[in-house]
Amino acid sequence: MRLAPWNVNSIRTRADRVVAWLQRSDVDVLALQETKCRDDQFPESRFTDLGYQVAHVGHSQWNGVAVLSRVDLQDVEVGFPGMPTWSAKEGVEPAPEARALGATCGGVRVWSLYVPNGRTLTDPHYRYKLQWLEALRTAAGGWLAEDAGAQVALVGDWNIAPQDDDVWDVRVFAGSTHVSEPERAAFRAIVDTGYADVVRPHAPGPGVYTYWDYTQLRFPRREGMRIDFVLGSPALQARVTGALIDREERKGKGASDHAPVVVDLTD
């Protein structure tokens, strides 16, 4: 089984690229982030025509997550237990955002996750990000407490660079989100519940990234960040035979600013 998360930065803009990549990559389960569309706008038929079942949640032109599977797709769950709410406008009642979608695919519980950005260290969105991660830690730890043998994959855009090697120059990010100690501690706390970064052993750094900003020639200058991860439960870790970051997919006209992350599992 081949599993991959990918922040596509608008599925309607990049549907052709995603379809072409699926045809080349032989991926069985694709978890998408930042689809940037409502459910009724998601180009579902483009993927069902390829043999994938589709689950998607999106409320507006922001956020949005999906799971595409050709190895069955069951027990779809929108949001994890305890997921915090957020209001983008003053006076508007906070509500859950389209940032987490779970589905069981070929026996693996796949969670497509788009962790809040945080914006700045003093922005309320930063506190929301930390609360969101703490709620995810509680939920994810609970899944393993209930079933230590569960195959769970927490995948997607974490908006955290957990190690200094995960950014092209950590000095540039001093005083910024993504590298702050509270964010990194929140990431480690999820790892400490029993999950592991299953990609890093197969694609170690430094200089290995999943995201490159569109500005200032960041991609050709190899000035990126590693913020997209697959965290696997112990039972899933035992099945991993290989992993890679498909940097080539960041190239060319109309590319997302993120690259897909691919993990191979034994039967």
Secondary structure, DSSP 8 states (H G I E B T S, - for coil): -EEEEEE-S-HHHHHHHHHHHHHHH--SEEEEE---S-GGGS-HHHHHTTT-EEEEE--SSS--EEEEESS--EEEEES-TT---B-SSTTS--B--S-EEEEEETTEEEEEEE-----STTSHHHHHHHHHHHHHHHHHHHHHHH-TT--EEEEEE-----SGGGBS-GGGGTTSTTS-HHHHHHHHHHHHTT-EESSTTTS--SS--SB--SSTTTTTTT--B--EEEEE-HHHHTTEEEEEE-GGGG-STT--SB--EEEEE--
